Amino acid sequence: MSTPNDFLPIAMQTLLAVGFVIGGLVFAAWLGPKRQGKIKNENFECGIEQFGNARSPFSVKYFLIAILFVLFDVEIIFLYPWAVNFKELGVAGFVEMVIFIALVVAGLYYVIRKGALNWEQ
């Protein structure tokens, strides 16, 4: 049975973290710039006048590839504990991993069929 005193370290750490964030924001506002103006708010890059819009649109393909990379990378990370404990898991662990790998391959097949890896579209 847990008592309220068991949660005291967690509460103290949470309060300390929140206090640190609020203190940092207050400290930055206290020391930050006070005068605002058109020239002071402009970006400055090596004395060169800025021109045009610096925000150029990215293709959605880049984001899709990044998401797919993270997704399949995390799935491959799940294979590491299985490989380390291969002998201890026995046949049941092997069957579970075959099912998991089949799902990963099915997901990859789906991604390929949808054309997510095809740059020409």
LUMKEMAR-188037 format. One record per residue (C-alpha): residue in one letter; x, y negated, z. Coordinates in steps of 0.02 Angstrom, whole numbers, plus 50000, padded with zeros to 5 digits. Each point is the difference from the previous one (the first is absolute). Layout:
! residues N
AXYZ...
//
This chain:
! residues 121
M500005000050000S500714983249953T499894984850110P499974981749948N501814998650059D500515012149861F499484987049871L500904985650084P501615001549895I498995000149838A498994984950056M501574990750052Q500865003749834T498454994449903L499884983950100L501854996849978A499895002749812V498484988649981G500834987050111F501595000849897V499034997149838I498984985750071G501564992450079G500915000949833L498574991349910V499894986350132F501894997749999A500034998749810A498584987350000W500904990050134L501674999749908G499304999749823P499914985249881K498814986250052R499964988649848Q499075005749846G500124992449828K499955004249816I501895000149981K500315009450163N498765013649953E500775003449829N501105015049970F501854996249980E501115011549897C501804994249975G499474982549951I499105006049843E498284993249967Q498685013450000F498915002649848G498645012149955N499215013350107A501175011950090R498645013050020S500065011349849P498735014149997F500605017850024S499255014549908V498905011250105K501075014549940Y501414994850117F498865000750151L499245016549943I501715007949981A500524993550172I498445007250082L500225016749912F501835000550052V499564997050183L498595012749993F501045014049926D501514995350106V498985002050160E499335016549937I501765006249969I500514994550175F498695012250067L500995014149918Y501544997050107P499335006950166W499355015249907A501705003149921V500864998450169N498805012250086F499745011649853K500455016150092E498984996150155L498404995849905G499895016549909V498755004349865A498644988550068G501154984849986F500515005449826V498195001349943E499604983050074M501474992149910V499525008249836I498284992350018F500774983150044I501195000649851A498555005149888L499044984650058V501524988949966V500205007449826A498134997949969G500164981750050L501484997749884Y499025008449859Y498544988250033V501164984849995I500755005849835R498305003749924K499374982750050G501504992349911A500684991150153L501785004249949N499774994749819W500744982649975E499274997249827Q498204998550060
//
